Amino acid sequence: MARTAVVLATRNAHKLEELQRILVETGLDVELIGLDAFPDLDDVVEDGETFAANALLKARAAAAATSLPAVADDSGLCVDALGGMPGVRSARWAGVHGDDAANVELLLRQIADVPDGRRGARFVCAAVVATPRGAERVEEGQLDGSVVWEPRGTNGFGYDPIFLPAGERRTTAEMPAAEKDAISHRGRALRALAPLVGELLYGGG
């Protein structure tokens, strides 16, 4: 019997790889398909005020358009010195969606005069599964840490090169993928979501 197909509602190649890697490691027995398999689908306007709201927008749209269950996440960096920003605006902080280098550069300029003891930050992720029948589940994950003074490392994406997890000497961009997944906000949210995906797919939800 063919495995159930689940759409991962993203066109971001880095995020797609990470989502697939984490979900596979949870043992979830499904076929994971990225949005690039559906080139005619329009991108969703992420205008929610919370990570969960944006993730729900993406998952609902993908499930409705493909008639398949969909998993989506929304995540970002919340910096204490910026009042919790960029938050849900993390991917477009510098004005262009997905320009990681520009986003990092702008954020570092904005906190250039903030001393080490006040550079606290956290990565936050909301992960969602939605089915074409309207069933939904939401889980959130968080990773606390701080913002370093300049980018370090070439792994990961987004703000990984400037984020130092609490108790670590390496940024998340300096960590091997498996180590990062074990502690990351996205890893925590997706590991919590995985059994709920199974519940909806195989429990009649």
matplotlib code that plots the C-alpha trace (Angstrom):
import matplotlib.pyplot as plt

x = [0.0, 1.3, 2.3, 0.1, 1.4, 1.8, 2.6, 5.2, 3.9, 7.1, 9.2, 12.3, 14.7, 16.7, 13.5, 12.1, 15.3, 15.1, 11.4, 11.9, 15.0, 13.3, 10.0, 11.8, 13.8, 10.6, 9.6, 6.5, 5.7, 4.5, 5.6, 6.7, 6.2, 7.3, 5.2, 7.5, 5.6, 2.6, 4.1, 0.7, -0.2, 0.0, 2.1, 0.1, 0.2, 1.6, -0.3, -1.0, 0.1, 1.4, 3.6, 0.7, -1.6, 0.8, 1.5, -2.2, -2.7, -0.1, -1.2, -4.9, -4.2, -1.9, -4.5, -7.3, -5.4, -3.9, -6.6, -3.7, -2.9, -0.3, 2.3, 3.5, 5.6, 6.3, 9.3, 11.5, 13.9, 12.6, 15.2, 14.7, 16.4, 14.0, 10.9, 10.5, 11.0, 11.6, 9.3, 6.7, 8.5, 11.8, 11.9, 11.2, 12.9, 15.0, 12.1, 12.6, 11.2, 13.9, 17.0, 18.9, 22.1, 20.2, 18.0, 21.1, 23.0, 20.0, 19.4, 23.1, 23.1, 20.0, 21.5, 25.1, 25.2, 23.6, 26.0, 26.4, 24.3, 21.3, 21.5, 19.0, 16.9, 14.9, 14.0, 10.3, 8.4, 4.8, 4.2, 0.8, -0.9, -4.1, -6.3, -8.6, -11.5, -10.6, -8.9, -5.9, -3.2, -0.7, 2.5, 5.2, 8.9, 11.4, 15.1, 16.6, 19.9, 21.5, 22.7, 26.4, 28.3, 29.0, 28.0, 29.7, 29.3, 28.0, 25.4, 21.7, 20.0, 18.2, 19.5, 21.5, 24.9, 24.2, 22.2, 24.0, 21.9, 22.0, 24.9, 26.6, 29.8, 28.7, 26.1, 23.4, 25.2, 28.3, 26.5, 26.1, 22.6, 21.8, 22.9, 21.0, 17.8, 18.1, 17.7, 16.2, 12.8, 11.7, 12.9, 11.0, 7.8, 7.9, 8.7, 5.7, 3.6, 4.6, 2.4, -0.5, 0.0, -0.2, -3.3, -5.1, -4.0, -4.6, -7.0, -9.8, -9.3]
y = [0.0, 3.4, 5.7, 8.7, 11.9, 15.0, 18.4, 20.5, 24.0, 25.8, 26.7, 27.6, 24.8, 25.1, 24.9, 22.1, 20.1, 20.7, 19.9, 16.6, 15.7, 16.3, 14.6, 11.5, 11.2, 11.1, 7.9, 9.4, 7.0, 9.4, 10.6, 14.2, 16.5, 20.1, 22.9, 22.9, 19.8, 22.1, 25.0, 26.5, 27.3, 30.9, 31.9, 32.7, 36.2, 35.7, 38.6, 36.9, 38.6, 35.4, 32.5, 30.1, 32.3, 32.4, 28.6, 28.0, 30.2, 28.2, 24.8, 25.5, 26.9, 23.9, 21.4, 23.0, 23.4, 19.9, 17.9, 16.4, 16.9, 19.7, 20.6, 24.2, 26.2, 29.8, 30.8, 33.7, 35.5, 37.5, 39.9, 41.4, 44.7, 45.2, 44.5, 41.0, 42.0, 41.0, 38.1, 37.2, 39.7, 37.9, 36.7, 40.2, 42.4, 44.3, 44.7, 41.8, 38.4, 35.8, 38.0, 36.4, 38.5, 41.8, 40.8, 39.8, 43.0, 45.2, 43.5, 43.7, 47.4, 48.0, 46.4, 47.6, 49.6, 46.9, 45.2, 41.5, 41.2, 42.7, 40.8, 38.0, 36.5, 33.4, 31.4, 30.6, 28.2, 27.2, 24.0, 23.0, 20.1, 20.7, 18.2, 18.9, 18.0, 20.9, 19.1, 21.0, 20.7, 23.3, 22.9, 25.4, 25.2, 27.7, 28.0, 30.6, 32.3, 35.6, 37.5, 37.5, 40.5, 39.2, 36.1, 32.8, 29.5, 28.4, 25.8, 26.6, 29.7, 32.8, 34.2, 31.0, 32.6, 35.2, 33.1, 31.6, 29.1, 29.3, 27.3, 26.9, 28.4, 27.8, 29.6, 27.5, 27.9, 26.4, 23.2, 20.0, 19.6, 16.7, 18.7, 21.7, 19.7, 18.1, 21.5, 23.8, 25.6, 23.9, 20.5, 20.8, 21.9, 19.3, 16.4, 17.5, 17.7, 14.4, 12.1, 14.5, 14.2, 10.4, 10.8, 12.9, 10.6, 7.2, 8.0, 9.3, 12.9]
z = [0.0, -0.9, 1.9, 2.6, 0.9, 3.0, 1.5, 3.1, 2.5, 1.6, -1.4, 0.7, -0.3, 3.0, 5.1, 3.0, 3.6, 7.3, 7.6, 5.7, 7.8, 11.1, 10.2, 8.7, 12.0, 14.0, 12.2, 10.6, 7.7, 5.0, 1.6, 2.0, -1.0, -1.3, -2.9, -5.9, -7.0, -7.5, -9.5, -10.3, -6.7, -5.7, -2.7, 0.5, 1.9, 5.4, 7.1, 10.5, 13.7, 15.2, 14.1, 14.5, 12.4, 9.5, 9.7, 9.7, 6.6, 4.7, 5.8, 5.1, 1.7, 0.7, 2.0, 0.1, -3.2, -3.2, -1.4, 0.7, 4.3, 4.7, 7.2, 7.5, 9.9, 10.6, 12.6, 13.4, 15.7, 18.6, 20.0, 23.5, 22.7, 19.7, 21.8, 20.4, 16.8, 14.0, 15.1, 12.5, 10.1, 10.3, 6.7, 5.4, 8.0, 5.5, 3.1, 0.6, 1.6, 2.1, 1.7, 4.6, 4.3, 4.3, 7.2, 9.3, 8.4, 9.3, 12.6, 13.6, 12.8, 14.9, 18.0, 17.4, 20.6, 22.8, 25.2, 25.6, 28.7, 26.9, 23.6, 24.6, 21.9, 21.1, 18.0, 17.9, 15.6, 15.2, 13.3, 11.9, 10.2, 8.4, 6.4, 3.5, 5.9, 8.1, 11.0, 12.4, 15.0, 16.2, 18.2, 19.2, 20.0, 21.3, 21.6, 23.9, 23.4, 22.3, 19.2, 18.6, 17.1, 13.7, 11.6, 12.3, 10.5, 7.1, 8.1, 8.4, 7.0, 8.0, 11.3, 12.2, 11.8, 14.5, 17.0, 20.0, 21.9, 25.6, 27.0, 23.6, 22.3, 18.7, 16.7, 15.1, 11.8, 13.3, 14.5, 12.4, 11.2, 13.6, 16.6, 15.6, 14.9, 18.4, 20.1, 17.5, 17.8, 14.6, 15.7, 19.0, 17.3, 14.6, 17.0, 19.1, 15.9, 14.3, 16.5, 15.9, 12.1, 12.5, 14.7, 12.0, 9.1, 10.6, 13.4, 11.3, 12.1]

ax = plt.figure().add_subplot(projection="3d")
ax.plot(x, y, z, "-o")
ax.set_aspect("equal")
plt.show()
